[in-house]
Amino acid sequence: MSDLRQAIREILAEEIARLRPELTAAAPQVTEEAITIRSSADLNDFALRLLDRAQDGRLIADLAAGRHRFALAGTAAPGQAAPPVHAHQPAAPAPTAAPQAEFLRGMVSERDIAGLADGTRVVRVGKSVRLTPLARDELARRGIQLERVST
């Protein structure tokens, strides 16, 4: 995900430089700080150091403006094995609740149901909400339960 973000940043910077060169001429210098995190203790130490350094507000402003970035240190060079990371791993992934949708008033159409997130299992609707026949068909096709709630 960070590779994707970095690629987007680079593309945006190139496009801005092409469209408005006067903006990139005065662009602030970005500093990058290498951080070594090999365990949960390292992560906690980094968080405490970050909280301590953020007291003056300058670091927060630099981070928000993109003038300061953190990068993981010790990443492997091409062709070399990455250093081992001994961070805490949870015993099981955190349970994620299935998304729910809620319509409290108005008319619900097939398009509204089609736009729901995948994995939605329950749609809650207010007493005054009406569903089109196609919306009801889409609910049945996707196996979504309809719940009426008092509003």
C-alpha positions as CSV (number, residue, x, y, z in Angstrom):
1,M,0.0,0.0,0.0
2,S,2.9,2.4,0.8
3,D,4.3,1.6,-2.7
4,L,1.1,2.7,-4.3
5,R,1.0,5.9,-2.2
6,Q,4.6,6.7,-3.2
7,A,3.8,6.1,-6.9
8,I,0.8,8.4,-6.6
9,R,2.9,11.1,-4.9
10,E,5.5,10.9,-7.7
11,I,2.9,11.1,-10.5
12,L,1.2,14.0,-8.8
13,A,4.5,15.8,-8.3
14,E,5.5,15.3,-12.0
15,E,2.1,16.6,-13.2
16,I,2.2,19.6,-10.9
17,A,5.7,20.4,-12.0
18,R,4.6,20.2,-15.7
19,L,1.5,22.3,-15.2
20,R,2.7,24.9,-12.7
21,P,6.6,25.0,-12.6
22,E,6.5,28.0,-10.3
23,L,5.1,25.9,-7.5
24,T,7.8,23.3,-7.6
25,A,10.6,25.8,-7.7
26,A,9.9,26.9,-4.2
27,A,8.9,23.4,-2.9
28,P,10.1,22.7,0.6
29,Q,12.9,20.2,1.2
30,V,11.6,16.9,2.5
31,T,13.5,15.2,5.2
32,E,13.3,11.5,5.7
33,E,14.1,9.9,9.0
34,A,15.0,6.2,9.1
35,I,13.3,4.2,11.9
36,T,14.3,0.7,12.9
37,I,11.3,-1.3,14.2
38,R,12.1,-5.0,14.8
39,S,9.8,-5.7,17.7
40,S,6.8,-4.4,19.6
41,A,9.2,-2.8,22.1
42,D,10.9,-0.8,19.3
43,L,7.5,0.3,18.1
44,N,6.5,1.5,21.6
45,D,9.8,3.3,22.0
46,F,9.3,5.1,18.6
47,A,5.8,6.1,19.6
48,L,7.0,7.6,22.9
49,R,9.8,9.5,21.2
50,L,7.4,10.8,18.6
51,L,5.0,12.0,21.3
52,D,7.9,13.7,23.1
53,R,9.1,15.4,19.9
54,A,5.6,16.5,18.9
55,Q,5.3,18.8,22.0
56,D,6.8,21.8,20.2
57,G,4.3,21.5,17.3
58,R,6.9,21.9,14.5
59,L,7.2,18.2,13.8
60,I,3.4,18.0,13.5
61,A,3.3,20.8,11.1
62,D,6.2,19.3,9.0
63,L,4.5,15.9,9.0
64,A,1.1,17.4,7.9
65,A,2.8,19.5,5.2
66,G,4.8,16.5,3.9
67,R,8.1,18.1,4.8
68,H,9.1,15.3,7.1
69,R,8.6,11.6,6.5
70,F,9.5,8.4,8.3
71,A,10.9,5.3,6.6
72,L,11.7,1.9,7.9
73,A,15.4,1.4,8.2
74,G,17.2,-1.9,7.4
75,T,15.2,-2.8,4.3
76,A,17.1,-5.2,2.2
77,A,19.0,-4.2,-0.8
78,P,18.0,-6.0,-4.1
79,G,19.1,-9.6,-4.0
80,Q,19.6,-9.7,-0.2
81,A,17.3,-11.2,2.4
82,A,15.3,-8.8,4.6
83,P,16.3,-8.6,8.3
84,P,14.0,-10.6,10.5
85,V,11.2,-8.8,12.2
86,H,10.1,-10.1,15.6
87,A,7.0,-8.0,16.1
88,H,4.0,-9.2,18.0
89,Q,1.5,-11.1,15.8
90,P,-2.0,-11.6,17.1
91,A,-3.2,-15.1,17.6
92,A,-6.1,-14.7,15.2
93,P,-7.1,-11.9,12.9
94,A,-9.5,-9.3,14.4
95,P,-13.1,-10.1,13.7
96,T,-14.7,-7.7,11.2
97,A,-18.3,-7.0,11.4
98,A,-20.3,-7.4,8.2
99,P,-21.2,-4.0,6.9
100,Q,-24.8,-2.8,7.5
101,A,-26.8,-0.2,5.7
102,E,-29.5,2.0,7.0
103,F,-32.2,4.0,5.2
104,L,-34.3,6.1,7.6
105,R,-36.7,7.8,5.2
106,G,-37.6,8.0,1.5
107,M,-37.8,5.5,-1.3
108,V,-35.1,2.8,-1.7
109,S,-34.5,1.8,-5.3
110,E,-32.6,-1.1,-6.9
111,R,-29.7,1.3,-7.5
112,D,-29.4,2.0,-3.8
113,I,-29.2,-1.7,-3.0
114,A,-26.8,-2.4,-5.9
115,G,-24.5,0.3,-4.4
116,L,-24.2,-1.4,-1.0
117,A,-20.8,-2.8,0.0
118,D,-20.0,-6.4,-0.8
119,G,-20.7,-8.5,2.3
120,T,-23.6,-6.5,3.5
121,R,-26.0,-8.9,5.2
122,V,-28.5,-6.5,6.8
123,V,-30.3,-3.4,5.6
124,R,-32.2,-1.5,8.3
125,V,-35.0,0.7,7.2
126,G,-37.2,3.2,9.0
127,K,-41.0,2.7,9.3
128,S,-41.7,5.3,6.6
129,V,-39.2,3.9,4.1
130,R,-40.7,2.3,1.0
131,L,-38.8,-0.1,-1.3
132,T,-39.4,-0.5,-5.0
133,P,-40.2,-4.0,-6.2
134,L,-36.8,-4.2,-8.0
135,A,-35.1,-3.2,-4.7
136,R,-36.8,-6.1,-2.9
137,D,-35.7,-8.4,-5.7
138,E,-32.1,-7.2,-5.4
139,L,-32.2,-7.7,-1.6
140,A,-33.4,-11.3,-2.2
141,R,-30.9,-12.0,-4.9
142,R,-28.0,-10.9,-2.7
143,G,-29.3,-12.6,0.4
144,I,-29.6,-9.4,2.4
145,Q,-32.0,-9.4,5.3
146,L,-34.4,-6.4,5.7
147,E,-35.0,-5.1,9.2
148,R,-37.6,-2.4,10.0
149,V,-36.7,0.0,12.8
150,S,-38.8,2.5,14.6
151,T,-37.6,6.1,13.9
